């Protein structure tokens, strides 16, 4: 029964999932790795299934051993802005995955022109910030969301983070600031942009 429920969620079988829920299926069933149907739906971008699971009371903070992150972070990493918006009103927007990264950080990383274009990335960043996500949470290496935005060359995200109070001069565990990261990358445009925002040399 558990694997059937999880498999239905993974396969985007919305009607079958609803039938199982109506028959009394536990929305918080987990697979052998501890991943729930909501974890899988968020990871794979299955919006209707996310909606049904939330309505059934699925745990928005569950994290399994395979992904090591709650559903919000999984959706943000995949660039699924609609799912992020659904989950963010219920979940801890500053929750961290096994490497200490938040949904903000995972949203910003690895933009892709087709799967995860910058417009989706920045829409997710805006949503999370508007729902109270802290821009200065640090991951396991001391990086903030702003530092990751510098790494990926995302000036719009940096501006949004700064407008929501991000400390542009904070340093990571290696003693690097956003400015020194940009300088180390040889990104002169980013260095100039950060200086305009008040970065200290």
Backbone as JSON, one array per atom type, in Angstrom:
{
  "sequence": "XXXXXXXXXXXXXXXXXXXXXXXXXXXXXXXXXXXXXXXXXXXXXXXXXXXXXXXXXXXXXXXXXXXXXXXXXXXXXXXXXXXXXXXXXXXXXXXXXXXXXXXXXXXXXXXXXXXXXXXXXXXXXXXXXXXXXXXXXXXXXXXXXXXXXXXXXXXXXXXXXXXXXXXXXXXXXXXXXXXXXXXXXXXXXXXXXXXXXXXXX",
  "N": [[0.83, -1.21, 0.0], [1.94, 1.23, 0.81], [4.03, 1.66, -1.08], [2.5, 1.74, -3.38], [1.04, 4.09, -3.0], [3.09, 6.03, -2.91], [4.19, 5.62, -5.45], [2.1, 6.33, -7.13], [2.0, 9.07, -6.64], [4.52, 9.81, -7.63], [4.18, 9.26, -10.3], [2.46, 11.16, -11.3], [-0.27, 10.64, -11.07], [-2.99, 11.88, -10.5], [-5.81, 11.46, -10.13], [-5.93, 8.83, -9.18], [-4.48, 9.13, -6.82], [-6.18, 10.81, -5.38], [-8.34, 9.1, -5.04], [-7.2, 7.15, -3.4], [-6.68, 8.7, -1.13], [-9.29, 9.39, -0.41], [-10.14, 6.91, 0.31], [-8.98, 6.65, 2.7], [-6.21, 6.64, 2.92], [-3.05, 7.28, 4.41], [-1.65, 10.43, 4.21], [0.96, 10.86, 4.81], [2.62, 8.72, 4.35], [5.72, 7.0, 3.87], [8.51, 6.19, 1.75], [11.06, 3.6, 1.39], [13.3, 5.11, 1.84], [12.52, 7.1, 3.47], [11.29, 9.19, 2.24], [8.47, 11.15, 1.55], [5.23, 11.17, -0.14], [4.69, 13.84, -0.68], [7.24, 14.94, -0.65], [8.28, 13.73, -2.98], [6.48, 14.7, -4.94], [6.99, 17.43, -4.82], [9.69, 17.47, -5.52], [9.54, 16.55, -8.15], [7.85, 18.3, -9.39], [4.99, 18.16, -9.44], [2.26, 19.74, -9.41], [-0.72, 19.55, -9.01], [-0.87, 17.25, -7.41], [0.61, 18.01, -5.19], [-1.14, 19.97, -4.18], [-3.39, 18.37, -3.46], [-2.27, 16.71, -1.53], [-1.49, 18.55, 0.42], [-4.01, 19.52, 1.15], [-4.93, 17.24, 2.35], [-3.5, 17.16, 4.63], [-0.73, 16.65, 4.64], [2.63, 16.36, 5.84], [4.59, 19.15, 5.85], [7.2, 19.47, 6.5], [8.66, 17.18, 6.32], [11.59, 15.26, 5.85], [13.56, 13.1, 4.01], [16.0, 10.43, 3.68], [17.08, 10.27, 1.18], [16.83, 12.69, -0.36], [17.29, 14.57, 1.65], [16.07, 16.94, 2.46], [13.34, 19.21, 3.14], [10.06, 19.47, 1.52], [9.69, 22.16, 0.5], [12.27, 23.15, -0.04], [13.07, 21.31, -1.96], [11.3, 21.88, -4.07], [12.02, 24.53, -4.62], [14.66, 24.21, -5.46], [14.23, 22.84, -7.83], [13.03, 24.77, -9.34], [10.29, 25.17, -9.36], [8.02, 27.3, -9.22], [5.25, 27.68, -8.67], [4.65, 25.59, -6.91], [6.4, 26.2, -4.85], [5.2, 28.56, -3.94], [2.8, 27.51, -2.97], [3.7, 25.83, -0.89], [5.23, 27.5, 0.75], [3.63, 29.09, 2.35], [2.87, 27.43, 4.35], [5.09, 26.16, 5.36], [8.33, 26.16, 7.07], [10.12, 28.77, 6.09], [12.79, 29.22, 6.33], [13.99, 26.83, 6.71], [16.62, 24.37, 6.62], [18.64, 22.32, 4.48], [20.51, 19.19, 4.39], [23.03, 20.17, 3.93], [22.93, 22.63, 4.94], [21.76, 24.55, 3.38], [19.21, 26.86, 2.39], [15.81, 27.31, 1.14], [15.9, 29.66, -0.37], [18.61, 29.75, -1.16], [18.82, 27.36, -2.66], [17.0, 27.89, -4.66], [18.32, 29.87, -6.09], [20.61, 28.64, -7.07], [22.28, 27.13, -9.89], [20.91, 28.18, -12.4], [18.99, 27.67, -15.39], [18.55, 27.92, -18.87], [16.29, 26.74, -20.02], [14.95, 24.8, -18.28], [15.1, 25.98, -15.74], [14.85, 28.98, -15.86], [16.09, 32.37, -15.37], [13.98, 34.13, -14.81], [12.11, 32.55, -13.49], [13.63, 31.74, -11.3], [14.05, 34.22, -10.01], [11.44, 34.97, -9.47], [10.75, 33.05, -7.59], [12.58, 33.71, -5.56], [11.63, 36.26, -4.9], [9.04, 35.58, -3.95], [9.68, 34.0, -1.67], [11.11, 35.83, -0.08], [9.13, 37.77, 0.34], [7.48, 36.32, 1.95], [8.8, 36.2, 4.26], [11.35, 34.99, 4.41], [14.63, 34.75, 5.65], [17.39, 36.61, 4.57], [19.98, 36.28, 5.43], [20.7, 33.82, 6.47], [23.1, 31.24, 6.93], [24.83, 28.71, 5.09], [26.38, 25.44, 5.47], [29.02, 26.1, 4.92], [29.14, 28.7, 5.43], [28.13, 30.4, 3.53], [25.84, 32.82, 2.26], [22.55, 33.45, 0.85], [22.87, 35.66, -0.8], [25.58, 35.56, -1.43], [25.6, 33.23, -2.97], [24.07, 34.14, -5.08], [25.81, 35.99, -6.15], [27.81, 34.25, -7.0], [26.44, 32.91, -9.06], [25.96, 34.98, -10.74], [23.68, 36.61, -10.59], [22.25, 39.47, -10.65], [19.75, 40.69, -10.24], [18.53, 39.11, -8.25], [20.33, 39.62, -6.19], [19.86, 42.35, -5.76], [17.21, 42.26, -4.83], [17.56, 40.76, -2.48], [19.25, 42.49, -1.05], [17.51, 44.66, -0.75], [15.79, 43.55, 1.04], [17.16, 43.59, 3.34], [19.57, 42.14, 3.44], [22.86, 41.44, 4.57], [25.41, 42.76, 2.99], [28.09, 42.65, 3.38], [28.78, 40.5, 4.91], [30.74, 37.63, 5.93], [31.96, 34.45, 4.78], [32.84, 31.12, 6.02], [35.43, 30.91, 5.2], [36.34, 33.42, 5.28], [35.62, 35.05, 3.2], [33.92, 37.66, 1.47], [30.93, 38.75, -0.29], [31.87, 40.53, -2.2], [34.61, 39.85, -2.43], [34.33, 37.3, -3.44], [33.19, 37.81, -5.96], [35.3, 39.26, -7.05], [37.31, 37.32, -7.03], [36.26, 35.65, -8.93], [36.74, 37.07, -11.15], [34.83, 38.79, -12.08], [34.17, 41.68, -13.11], [32.01, 43.39, -13.62], [30.18, 42.56, -11.69], [31.58, 43.17, -9.37], [31.63, 45.97, -9.52], [28.87, 46.45, -9.4], [28.24, 45.47, -6.82], [29.73, 47.23, -5.27], [28.35, 49.58, -5.76], [26.09, 48.99, -4.35], [26.97, 49.21, -1.81], [29.01, 47.59, -0.87], [31.9, 46.85, 1.04], [35.29, 47.45, 0.46]],
  "CA": [[0.0, 0.0, 0.0], [2.81, 2.4, 0.89], [4.71, 1.88, -2.35], [1.49, 2.13, -4.36], [0.73, 5.5, -2.75], [4.25, 6.82, -3.34], [4.35, 5.49, -6.89], [1.03, 7.13, -7.75], [2.44, 10.47, -6.55], [5.66, 9.99, -8.53], [3.73, 9.13, -11.69], [1.49, 12.23, -11.61], [-1.61, 10.04, -11.19], [-3.77, 12.69, -9.56], [-7.11, 10.86, -9.81], [-5.67, 7.66, -8.35], [-4.08, 9.61, -5.51], [-7.38, 11.28, -4.69], [-9.12, 7.91, -4.65], [-6.53, 6.55, -2.25], [-6.91, 9.57, 0.03], [-10.7, 9.24, -0.04], [-10.27, 5.59, 0.93], [-8.37, 6.71, 4.02], [-4.75, 6.5, 2.89], [-2.28, 8.25, 5.19], [-0.88, 11.28, 3.28], [2.35, 10.95, 5.25], [3.37, 7.48, 4.12], [7.08, 7.23, 3.38], [9.13, 5.05, 1.09], [12.14, 2.98, 2.15], [14.3, 6.15, 2.14], [11.92, 8.11, 4.32], [10.72, 10.27, 1.44], [7.01, 11.1, 1.48], [4.63, 11.51, -1.44], [4.85, 15.28, -0.88], [8.64, 15.16, -1.05], [8.42, 13.34, -4.38], [5.71, 15.61, -5.78], [7.72, 18.7, -4.85], [10.93, 17.22, -6.26], [9.25, 16.32, -9.57], [7.05, 19.4, -9.93], [3.61, 17.73, -9.67], [1.46, 20.71, -8.66], [-2.02, 19.07, -8.53], [-0.67, 16.29, -6.33], [0.99, 18.81, -4.02], [-2.37, 20.57, -3.66], [-4.21, 17.35, -2.82], [-1.58, 16.25, -0.33], [-1.61, 19.62, 1.42], [-5.4, 19.52, 1.62], [-5.11, 16.05, 3.19], [-2.72, 17.31, 5.86], [0.64, 16.12, 4.53], [3.67, 17.04, 6.62], [5.39, 20.0, 4.96], [8.6, 19.53, 6.96], [9.3, 15.87, 6.25], [12.81, 15.12, 5.06], [14.02, 11.72, 3.97], [17.44, 10.21, 3.58], [17.51, 10.36, -0.22], [16.99, 14.11, -0.73], [17.83, 15.3, 2.79], [15.51, 18.29, 2.49], [11.88, 19.26, 3.13], [9.48, 19.73, 0.2], [9.89, 23.53, 0.01], [13.62, 23.26, -0.62], [13.1, 20.5, -3.17], [10.59, 22.62, -5.12], [12.82, 25.7, -4.95], [15.81, 23.74, -6.22], [13.78, 22.46, -9.16], [12.5, 25.93, -10.05], [8.83, 25.04, -9.46], [7.57, 28.47, -8.45], [3.89, 27.49, -8.17], [4.71, 24.7, -5.74], [7.03, 26.99, -3.8], [4.18, 29.47, -3.4], [1.85, 26.7, -2.19], [4.33, 25.3, 0.3], [5.87, 28.52, 1.59], [2.68, 29.65, 3.34], [2.68, 26.43, 5.41], [6.36, 25.6, 5.8], [9.38, 27.03, 7.6], [10.82, 29.27, 4.89], [14.23, 29.25, 6.59], [14.48, 25.47, 6.96], [17.88, 24.09, 5.93], [18.84, 20.92, 4.09], [21.62, 18.53, 5.07], [24.23, 20.98, 3.76], [22.69, 23.94, 5.54], [21.19, 25.49, 2.41], [17.79, 27.18, 2.51], [15.08, 27.37, -0.13], [16.45, 30.8, -1.12], [19.88, 29.35, -1.78], [18.58, 26.34, -3.67], [16.32, 28.53, -5.79], [19.29, 30.67, -6.82], [21.69, 27.86, -7.69], [22.2, 26.46, -11.19], [19.86, 28.57, -13.34], [19.06, 26.98, -16.68], [17.74, 28.71, -19.8], [15.04, 26.07, -20.35], [14.28, 24.19, -17.15], [15.07, 26.9, -14.6], [15.3, 30.3, -16.32], [16.26, 33.37, -14.33], [12.7, 34.73, -14.41], [11.53, 31.66, -12.47], [14.49, 31.85, -10.13], [13.81, 35.48, -9.31], [10.07, 34.93, -8.97], [10.8, 32.26, -6.36], [13.28, 34.52, -4.57], [10.68, 37.3, -4.47], [8.0, 34.93, -3.14], [10.22, 33.6, -0.38], [11.42, 37.03, 0.69], [7.87, 38.4, 0.75], [6.88, 35.49, 3.0], [9.59, 36.31, 5.48], [12.62, 34.27, 4.41], [15.77, 35.56, 6.07], [18.45, 36.57, 3.55], [21.32, 36.13, 6.0], [20.99, 32.46, 6.96], [24.33, 30.73, 6.32], [24.89, 27.26, 4.92], [27.45, 24.79, 6.23], [30.3, 26.74, 4.65], [29.02, 30.12, 5.77], [27.62, 31.19, 2.41], [24.47, 33.3, 2.31], [21.88, 33.46, -0.45], [23.47, 36.72, -1.62], [26.85, 35.05, -1.95], [25.3, 32.31, -4.05], [23.61, 34.95, -6.21], [27.04, 36.52, -6.74], [28.47, 33.13, -7.7], [25.71, 32.6, -10.29], [25.85, 36.19, -11.55], [22.27, 37.05, -10.61], [22.17, 40.8, -10.04], [18.39, 40.99, -9.79], [18.35, 38.45, -6.96], [21.14, 40.36, -5.23], [19.16, 43.59, -5.42], [16.06, 41.91, -3.99], [18.07, 40.36, -1.17], [19.72, 43.71, -0.38], [16.33, 45.44, -0.38], [15.15, 42.89, 2.19], [18.03, 43.7, 4.5], [20.74, 41.25, 3.43], [24.15, 42.03, 4.91], [26.24, 42.56, 1.8], [29.49, 42.53, 3.77], [28.96, 39.32, 5.74], [31.81, 36.77, 5.41], [31.76, 33.01, 4.96], [33.79, 30.48, 6.93], [36.79, 31.11, 4.67], [36.66, 34.85, 5.39], [35.3, 35.73, 1.94], [32.69, 38.42, 1.35], [30.36, 38.71, -1.64], [32.76, 41.3, -3.08], [35.83, 39.09, -2.71], [33.94, 36.18, -4.3], [33.07, 38.36, -7.31], [36.65, 39.62, -7.5], [38.0, 36.06, -7.29], [35.71, 35.1, -10.18], [37.1, 37.96, -12.25], [33.58, 39.4, -12.57], [34.31, 43.12, -12.84], [30.68, 44.0, -13.59], [29.59, 42.24, -10.4], [32.31, 43.95, -8.37], [31.11, 47.34, -9.62], [27.49, 46.42, -8.93], [28.24, 45.31, -5.37], [30.23, 48.48, -4.7], [27.23, 50.53, -5.84], [25.12, 48.63, -3.3], [27.55, 49.5, -0.51], [29.99, 46.6, -0.43], [33.14, 47.46, 1.52], [36.48, 46.82, -0.12]],
  "C": [[0.87, 1.27, 0.0], [3.44, 2.68, -0.46], [3.72, 2.26, -3.45], [1.19, 3.62, -4.23], [1.86, 6.39, -3.25], [4.39, 6.79, -4.85], [3.31, 6.3, -7.65], [1.43, 8.61, -7.74], [3.58, 10.74, -7.53], [5.24, 9.99, -10.0], [2.69, 10.16, -12.12], [0.06, 11.71, -11.77], [-2.55, 10.68, -10.17], [-5.08, 12.01, -9.15], [-6.94, 9.64, -8.9], [-5.28, 8.06, -6.94], [-5.29, 10.08, -4.71], [-8.24, 10.12, -4.21], [-8.51, 7.26, -3.41], [-6.75, 7.38, -0.98], [-8.35, 9.46, 0.52], [-10.95, 7.91, 0.66], [-9.56, 5.52, 2.28], [-6.87, 6.54, 4.06], [-4.09, 7.62, 3.7], [-1.44, 9.1, 4.23], [0.6, 11.35, 3.62], [3.12, 9.63, 5.15], [4.73, 7.8, 3.52], [7.62, 5.98, 2.7], [10.3, 4.54, 1.93], [13.25, 3.96, 2.52], [13.76, 7.25, 3.04], [11.33, 9.29, 3.58], [9.2, 10.08, 1.33], [6.52, 11.38, 0.07], [4.79, 13.0, -1.73], [6.28, 15.62, -1.25], [8.82, 14.86, -2.54], [7.69, 14.31, -5.31], [6.4, 16.96, -5.91], [8.99, 18.58, -5.68], [10.68, 17.14, -7.76], [8.34, 17.38, -10.19], [5.61, 19.04, -10.24], [2.64, 18.6, -8.85], [0.1, 20.19, -8.18], [-1.89, 18.1, -7.36], [-0.23, 17.0, -5.06], [-0.25, 19.41, -3.38], [-3.21, 19.56, -2.9], [-3.57, 16.86, -1.51], [-1.64, 17.3, 0.79], [-3.01, 19.66, 2.01], [-5.67, 18.34, 2.56], [-4.28, 16.09, 4.47], [-1.32, 16.74, 5.81], [1.63, 17.0, 5.28], [4.59, 17.83, 5.68], [6.86, 20.07, 5.37], [9.31, 18.19, 6.87], [10.55, 15.91, 5.38], [13.28, 13.68, 5.16], [15.52, 11.64, 3.83], [17.98, 10.34, 2.16], [17.8, 11.8, -0.62], [17.57, 14.95, 0.41], [17.3, 16.71, 2.94], [13.99, 18.21, 2.53], [11.35, 19.66, 1.76], [9.73, 21.13, -0.36], [11.25, 23.69, -0.66], [13.71, 22.47, -1.91], [12.43, 21.23, -4.34], [11.39, 23.84, -5.57], [14.02, 25.31, -5.81], [15.43, 23.38, -7.66], [13.24, 23.61, -9.98], [10.99, 25.89, -10.24], [8.16, 26.13, -8.62], [6.15, 28.33, -7.91], [3.86, 26.64, -6.93], [5.38, 25.42, -4.57], [6.01, 27.9, -3.13], [3.17, 28.72, -2.54], [2.46, 26.27, -0.86], [4.79, 26.38, 1.28], [4.92, 29.11, 2.63], [2.45, 28.68, 4.49], [3.99, 26.02, 6.07], [7.26, 26.65, 6.45], [10.23, 27.49, 6.42], [12.34, 29.34, 5.09], [14.78, 27.87, 6.94], [15.73, 25.22, 6.12], [17.99, 22.6, 5.6], [20.09, 20.37, 4.78], [22.95, 19.26, 4.89], [24.07, 22.39, 4.29], [22.07, 24.95, 4.6], [19.7, 25.67, 2.64], [17.14, 27.14, 1.13], [15.58, 28.53, -1.0], [17.72, 30.4, -1.86], [19.67, 28.35, -2.9], [17.83, 26.89, -4.89], [17.33, 29.22, -6.7], [20.29, 29.82, -7.59], [21.3, 27.28, -9.05], [21.0, 26.89, -12.05], [20.08, 27.9, -14.69], [18.11, 27.7, -17.63], [16.4, 28.07, -20.12], [14.29, 25.59, -19.11], [14.09, 25.18, -15.99], [15.6, 28.27, -15.01], [15.33, 31.31, -15.18], [14.94, 34.0, -13.88], [11.99, 33.87, -13.36], [12.32, 31.75, -11.17], [14.12, 33.1, -9.33], [12.37, 35.61, -8.8], [10.01, 34.15, -7.66], [11.48, 33.05, -5.24], [12.34, 35.6, -4.02], [9.6, 36.72, -3.57], [8.51, 34.6, -1.75], [10.54, 34.8, 0.5], [10.15, 37.7, 1.2], [7.16, 37.61, 1.85], [7.78, 35.36, 4.22], [10.9, 35.54, 5.52], [13.76, 35.22, 4.79], [16.89, 35.47, 5.04], [19.83, 36.26, 4.11], [21.59, 34.78, 6.66], [22.23, 31.96, 6.22], [24.25, 29.21, 6.17], [26.09, 26.71, 5.68], [28.82, 25.4, 6.02], [30.25, 28.25, 4.88], [28.53, 31.0, 4.65], [26.18, 31.6, 2.66], [23.85, 33.21, 0.91], [22.49, 34.52, -1.37], [24.8, 36.27, -2.21], [26.63, 34.07, -3.1], [24.81, 33.06, -5.29], [24.8, 35.59, -6.92], [27.72, 35.44, -7.57], [27.8, 32.84, -9.04], [25.43, 33.84, -11.13], [24.46, 36.78, -11.64], [22.1, 38.39, -9.89], [20.77, 41.14, -9.54], [18.11, 40.36, -8.44], [19.13, 39.19, -5.87], [20.43, 41.63, -4.79], [17.95, 43.31, -4.52], [16.5, 41.54, -2.57], [18.53, 41.58, -0.38], [18.55, 44.57, 0.07], [15.57, 44.84, 0.79], [16.12, 42.75, 3.37], [19.23, 42.79, 4.54], [22.0, 42.03, 3.76], [25.12, 41.73, 3.77], [27.7, 42.32, 2.15], [29.77, 41.34, 4.69], [30.01, 38.4, 5.1], [31.49, 35.3, 5.68], [32.85, 32.44, 5.87], [35.24, 30.65, 6.49], [37.21, 32.57, 4.72], [36.37, 35.64, 4.13], [33.98, 36.48, 2.05], [32.14, 38.25, -0.07], [31.3, 39.41, -2.63], [34.02, 40.5, -3.42], [35.54, 37.86, -3.57], [33.85, 36.65, -5.75], [34.44, 38.69, -7.88], [37.45, 38.36, -7.85], [37.53, 35.4, -8.57], [36.09, 35.94, -11.39], [35.91, 38.66, -12.86], [33.58, 40.88, -12.24], [32.96, 43.83, -12.8], [30.01, 43.76, -12.23], [30.27, 43.02, -9.29], [31.78, 45.38, -8.35], [29.69, 47.43, -9.07], [27.42, 46.33, -7.41], [28.74, 46.58, -4.67], [29.15, 49.55, -4.71], [26.2, 50.25, -4.75], [25.7, 48.82, -1.9], [28.54, 48.47, -0.01], [31.3, 47.3, -0.07], [34.33, 46.7, 0.98], [37.42, 46.35, 0.98]]
}
